[in-house]
Amino acid sequence: MRRSRCSRQPPAFDAREIAHLVRWAQANPADYNYVAFCEKAKAAGCAGYLVSFAGRRVVYFGRTAETHVEHFPA
């Protein structure tokens, strides 16, 4: 029996990996691109993110409401 992708166990949210990915993006190395960032964030259990320009932060969240907050650089 073939299983669909939707039936797989979602990855656990890894806030440390999300923080690492943000630092990678901020450094803007030659191998960085947004698609790769999104794929790696998804693999780290990130289900989405919210940006607050007024609050100067990004909140990354997992499928069961785990969060990681990144404040904008000063």
C-alpha positions as CSV (number, residue, x, y, z in Angstrom):
1,M,0.0,0.0,0.0
2,R,1.3,3.4,-1.0
3,R,1.2,6.1,1.6
4,S,0.6,9.8,0.7
5,R,2.9,12.5,1.9
6,C,0.2,13.9,4.1
7,S,0.1,10.8,6.2
8,R,3.7,11.1,7.4
9,Q,4.5,12.3,10.9
10,P,5.4,16.0,10.7
11,P,8.8,16.9,12.0
12,A,9.1,18.3,15.5
13,F,9.7,22.0,15.8
14,D,13.4,22.8,16.2
15,A,13.8,26.4,17.4
16,R,17.6,26.1,17.5
17,E,17.6,25.1,13.8
18,I,15.3,28.0,13.0
19,A,17.6,30.4,14.7
20,H,20.6,28.9,12.8
21,L,18.7,29.4,9.5
22,V,17.9,33.0,10.3
23,R,21.7,33.6,11.0
24,W,22.4,31.9,7.7
25,A,20.0,34.2,5.8
26,Q,21.3,37.3,7.6
27,A,24.9,36.4,6.5
28,N,23.7,36.2,2.9
29,P,26.3,33.6,1.7
30,A,26.5,32.5,-1.9
31,D,24.5,29.3,-1.2
32,Y,21.6,31.2,0.4
33,N,18.2,31.6,-1.4
34,Y,14.7,32.0,0.0
35,V,13.4,28.7,-1.5
36,A,16.2,26.8,0.3
37,F,15.5,28.7,3.5
38,C,11.8,27.7,3.4
39,E,12.6,24.0,2.6
40,K,15.1,23.9,5.5
41,A,12.7,25.7,7.9
42,K,9.9,23.2,6.9
43,A,12.3,20.3,7.6
44,A,12.9,21.9,11.1
45,G,9.2,21.7,11.8
46,C,8.2,25.3,10.9
47,A,4.6,25.5,9.8
48,G,4.7,29.2,9.1
49,Y,5.7,32.6,10.3
50,L,4.2,36.0,11.1
51,V,6.1,39.3,10.6
52,S,5.3,42.4,12.7
53,F,7.0,45.5,11.3
54,A,5.6,47.6,14.1
55,G,6.8,45.0,16.7
56,R,10.1,44.6,14.8
57,R,10.0,40.8,15.1
58,V,9.2,37.6,13.3
59,V,7.4,34.7,15.0
60,Y,8.1,31.3,13.6
61,F,5.6,28.6,14.7
62,G,5.3,24.8,14.6
63,R,2.3,22.6,14.0
64,T,1.5,22.4,17.7
65,A,2.0,26.1,18.5
66,E,5.7,26.0,19.5
67,T,7.3,29.3,18.7
68,H,10.6,31.0,18.1
69,V,10.8,34.8,18.1
70,E,13.5,36.7,16.2
71,H,13.8,40.4,16.8
72,F,14.8,42.7,13.9
73,P,18.5,43.8,14.2
74,A,18.9,47.3,15.6
